[in-house]
Amino acid sequence: MDLQLQNKRALVTGSTSGIGFATAVALAREGAHVVLNGRSAQRVEDACKRLLAVVPQAQVSGAAADLATADGVQVLVSACPDIDILVNNLGIFEPKAFEDITDADWLQMFDVNVMSGVRLARAYLPAMRQRNWGRIVFVSSESGANIPAEMVHYGMSKSAQLAVSRGIAEVTAGTGITCNAVMPGPTMTEGVGEFFASLAAGQGVDLAEAQRRFFADARPSSLLKRFIDPAEVASLIAYICSPLSAATTGAALRVDGGIVRSII
């Protein structure tokens, strides 16, 4: 299927690895000019090289900026002043007992996971309005609906992304701009892989057994019973960035392996 993304300009935040990188690859394969982003210039440069190795014909550039701050967002916007597609993928997570989550932890989670996307959407929306076309995507999580007891602050930030996404869709009603949220389930990103390797070592089991225990005990409602590949999430994101998805807006779209039991 041709997603009609040829020469569209797409910025994917937090895209040096994981879902962000997989999304950049998917968009590049469809002919979009993709801007990769990360905090480190070296990681961004390396990610651009890896993307070109996968998609040799890709139109790709990079912009390093720390989007946890308003100043960092401005650095990125200055380097990449006009885009058609914004994928707010940047996110952090941290398992921590509720009683141990400090005010600083709450604020950092909100700044990185929520305000980075808010600030970027606010910056890019005026030009999208002028063209009467644009796509804004927030990469949320099933944790926005199923708040995890082991990281309540993370769940809060993912719920907030759902609210912001719907709100932006409301304020762009009747235009050619859409805004949606995607809700991945447990996905085998680099960070998750490192976390489970450490968990397995602590439990004295191999990685496969640690993952089996996770789905049996922590996420028993999963129908997939395995971790999702980042490319499986990226496929959905690429579609909702496409002109073909014009009737999909204001939605919270699940790619969660069936963890969320509600049918609506």
N, C-alpha and C positions, 0 to 999 in steps of 0.2 A: 504494500500500500504506500502510495506517495502522500506524505503528510503535508506537502506544500509549504515546507519551511526553507526552501532555497533562498539563501541570502538574507534571511531574517537574522537580526542581531540578538544574541541571547547571552545574558549574564547568569552564571550559576555560582552562587556563593558557597564557600567551603567545599571546593570541587577538586582538591588535590588527591582525594581518595574517596572510597566508599560510594554511597548513593550519589553524591555530587559528581564524582568523576564518571560514574556509569551514565549519569544523565547527560553530561557533556559529550560523551562518546555517542550516545543515541541521537542527540541533536546534530552533532557533526556529521553523522552518517546520513542525515536527512538534508544536508546542505546548508545548515545554519552556520553563521559566523559565531563561534563560541568564545566567550571570555571566561577563562578560568581564574579563580580567586582562592587565596589562602593568606595566612599571616606572613609566611616566609617567602621572600623572592626566590630562594633556591628551590623550595618545594613547588612553587608555581612553575618555574622553568622546567623542573624535572617532569611535572605533570603534563606540560605542553608536549614535551618530547615523547612521553608514553602515549599520549593521545595520537600524535602523528604516526607513531609506530603501528597503532591499531587502525587508524583511518588516514592513510597517507595523503589523501586529497583534501584533508580537513582545512577549513579556515579557522585558525585558532590563535588567540593571543592571551596574555596573562596580565593580571593586575594584583599586586600584593597589597593587602591592607588588613588591619585588625578591626573588624566590624563590631567589636564589643563596645566601641565608643563612638560618639557623634563625630569626633574628629577623624577617626578611621573611615567612617562611612563617607565623609566629605572627600577624603583622599581617593577613594574608589570612584566616586561620582565624577571627580575632576579628571581621572584617568580614563573613564568610560562614560562620557557625558550623555549619550543617547542610545537607548536600546529598545527593541520591540518586545523582548521576553525577559522577565525577571523570575528566576527560580531561587527562592529564599530557602536554601538547603542548610546553611550553617546552623550547627547545633552542638551542644555539649550535654553530657549526662554524667551523673555521679551517684552511685548507690550510697545512701547515708541514712542512718536512723533519724526519724523526724526530730527527736529531742536534740540531736547534734547539729541540725541545720541552722547555721547562724544567719543573722540579718544579711551579712555580706554574701553568703551563699545564695540566699533568695534573690538578692539584687543582681548578682552576676548571672544567674540562670535567666532572669528576666531580660537583662540587657543583651545577652548573647542570643538567646533563642527567640525573643519577641521583638525587642526594639531595633535590632539590626534590620529585620524585614520591614518594620514600620517606617523607619527612616528612609530606606531605599525606595519603598513604594511611594512615599511622599515626594521623593526627589524625581522619580521617573514618570509619575502619573501625568503631569501637565503636558509633556510631549506626546504621550500616548493619547491624551484627549485631543490634541491638535490633529493627529493623524486619524483619530477615531478607530484605532486598532491597538491592541496590546494584550499580553498575557502575563498574569501575575500568579505565581504558584507558591504556596507555603508548604514545605515538607514538615508535616506534623508527625503524629504517631498514634497508634492504637492506645497508647498511654494517655492521650488526651481524653479518651472515653473511659478507659479502665485505669484509674489512677493507681500507680504501683506503690504499695506500702513501703517499699525499700528506697523510693526516691520521689517523695511527694512533690518536692519543688520542681522536678523535671515534669511530672504530670501536669502541674499547674501551668507551666510554660507552654505545653503542648495544647492544653485546653484554650489558653489565651490565643494561640495561633489560629485555632478554628474560629474563634469569635472575630478576630481581626480580618481574617479572610472573608468571612460572610459580610462583615461591615463594608469592606472595600467593594465587594460585588454589589451591595445595595447602593453605594454612592456613585457607581458607574452604570447603573441601570439604564437601559435603552441605548447604550453605546456599543461599539465594536470591541470593547475591552471586557475580558473575563477575569475573574479571580476565583481560584479554587484552592482547597487544601487536599493534600494526599496524606493518608494515614497508613504508613507501613507497619507491619508487625515486626517481630524480632528478625533483624537482618544481619547477615554475616559481613559486617564491615571490618576494617582493620582493627578499630578500637574494640569492637565486640570480641573479635578473635583473640586479642591480647588478654582481655578480661577473662574469657573462658579458659584460656591456657593457664592463667594464674589460679583460677578457681579449681581447675582439675588437679593442678599440682598440690594445692592445699588439701584437697580431698583424697589425694593418693590414688586417683583414677585417671584413665586416659580421656582425651578430649571428647570422644564419641559418647562415653558414659556420662560425662558432665553435662553434655547437651541433652542426652536422654532424660536425665534427672530434672533438668530445667523444665522441659516440656511436660513431664509427668507431674511435677510438684508446683512450679511457679506459673506455668501457662498451660494448664490442663485443657482449656477450651480450644486450643489450637486444633484446627482440622488438618492442617498441613503436616504437623508433627515434625517439622524441621525448620531450620533457619532459612529465610528468604535470601535469594541472591540479589545483590544490588541492581543487577541488570533487569530483574523482574519488576522492580519498582520503577526503574528508569523508563521502561516501556510505557507505563501508564502516564508518567510525567510528560514524555515526548508527545503523546497523543493530545493531552489537554493543553499543550503549548501550540497545537496545530490549528489552522483555520477550520479544519474539519470538526473541531470540538466547540463550535460557536454556540451551541445550545446548552452547553454545560458550564454553568457559572453559579457561584454561591454554594458550591457543593463540598462536602467532606467525603472524599472518595477513598474507599478502603482497599489496601493491598496488603492485608494483614494475616493471610492464611486462615481466615475464619475465626480468629480469636474473639472478636466482638460478637456476642451471641444475638444481639438485637438485629431484627431484619430491616429496620428503618434507621 
